[in-house]
Amino acid sequence: MSATPEGKKLPTSAQRAWLRRGLDQPGGKLPLFDELGQQVDPRTIRACLAQGWAEPWFDNALKPDWLVCKLTTTGRSAAGRKRAQSLNQELKVRPQAIVIPFR
């Protein structure tokens, strides 16, 4: 983790990637698994909990060792949503359609 000039800690790339996945989820739910189906490293989750970027959501009775978490307001800021939105507006990013011809 690095720090800003104000002394606030910034998330690592792995932490930021995990936090960003909760931005568009109902209630800010954070995933237990990454995009490849692998369990998110518990050290990443615990580090985000320690910084206040995530908070426990509920206890999982079937898997008590799994940390089910959601984003906090601080976590939304740390994930960089506003920065990403402003970059998209600056670049005027628009979704592109991919056309695959059938043969």
C-alpha positions, 0 to 999 in steps of 0.5 A, spaced: 500 500 500 502 506 498 500 513 501 497 520 498 500 526 500 495 527 506 497 520 509 491 516 507 493 509 504 491 507 497 489 500 496 494 495 492 492 493 485 489 487 487 485 490 493 482 496 488 480 490 483 476 487 488 473 493 491 471 495 484 467 489 483 462 491 488 461 498 485 455 495 481 453 490 485 446 491 490 448 493 496 456 493 494 456 486 495 464 484 494 465 477 491 468 471 494 471 469 487 475 472 482 473 473 474 477 466 473 473 462 479 478 462 484 477 464 491 479 471 493 485 471 497 483 472 504 489 477 506 486 482 500 479 481 504 482 482 511 487 488 509 481 492 506 477 490 512 482 493 516 483 499 512 475 500 513 474 499 505 470 493 506 465 491 512 463 484 514 456 483 511 453 477 514 456 470 517 455 464 512 453 458 516 455 453 511 462 456 510 464 460 516 471 461 514 468 465 508 468 473 509 462 475 506 463 483 505 460 489 502 463 496 500 463 502 505 463 509 503 470 509 504 471 503 500 467 506 494 472 512 494 478 507 494 475 503 489 476 510 484 469 510 481 469 517 480 476 517 477 474 512 473 468 516 471 471 522 469 477 518 465 471 515 461 468 522 460 475 525 458 476 520 453 469 519 451 469 512 451 463 508 448 462 501 447 463 498 441 460 492 437 463 487 435 461 483 429 463 476 427 460 474 420 457 467 420 460 463 414 
